[in-house]
Amino acid sequence: MVEKQNVELKLIHMEDVVSKEVEWLWYPYIPYGKITIIEGDPGEGKTTLVLKLAAALSRGLPLPCDDDKEYIRQQKMELKIQLSPD
């Protein structure tokens, strides 16, 4: 038997939300420190893209089409990747 839990929800008005500037891992595609979903039809290369990005980041290499020197990473990064089949 599942126990019933009483959960109190807290409403937040948008006027009370403080906006923060976004830091970019790969501008303007992947924000740094946020969850990013790569979505598309089967066979479009989603896994290949993610693995190519992971390889570049883990070796400290620039990301594809990243001509803006401000966003080029020169330090190696540790990554966590969660993949699910199509």
N, C-alpha and C positions, 0 to 999 in steps of 0.2 A: 504494500500500500504506500502511495506517495504522500508525503507530508505536505500540507498546504503552507506556503510561506507568505507572510504579509510584507510586502515591499512598498515603501513609500517613495513615490516619484517626486522629483524636484523639477519644477519648471523654471527655465531660464529665459528671460527676455533677451532678444538679440541686441537691444540697446545696451545691455550690461556685459556683452561679450567684448573682450579686448582683442583687437586684431594684432597679428604678429607678422613680420616680414618673413617670407619663405626663403630658406637657404636651398640652393639647388645642387644636387649631385650631378645632374646632366640637364642643363637648361635647354628648353622649357619642358622637358619630358618627365624627369624623375626628381621629385623633391627629396632633399636629404633628410633621413630619419623618419620618413613617412611610409605608409603602406602603398605600394604601387601594384596595380593589376594589369597584366599584359593579356589582352583579350583578342580573340580572332577565331576564324574558322580553322578546322584541322588542316594541317599541311602548309600553313602560311609562314612558318618559320619562327614561331614564338619561342620555342625552346632554344633554337639556334641563337636567336637574338639575346636571350637572357644569359646563356652560357658564354657568348662572346663578350658581353658586358662584364660578367663575373671574371672572366679571364683577364680582361684589361684592368679592372679595378684591383684585382688581387696581385697584379704585377706592377702597379703604379703607372700604367700606360694611359695616354689620353683616350677618351671615348670617341666613337665614330662621329664624324661631322662636327667635332667640337673645336671650332676655330677660335673661340673666345678664350684667350689665355687665362682669364680669371677663373675659369671653371676646370682647367686641366689639373688633374690630380697627379702629384708626383710621389705620394706616399702609398705604400701598399695598404690595402684594406682587407679586413676580415668580412666575410659575407655569410648570410643565411639565406638559403633559397628553398622555397616550398613549391614543388611542381605537382600538378595533378594531371592525369591523362585526359586527352580530348574526349 
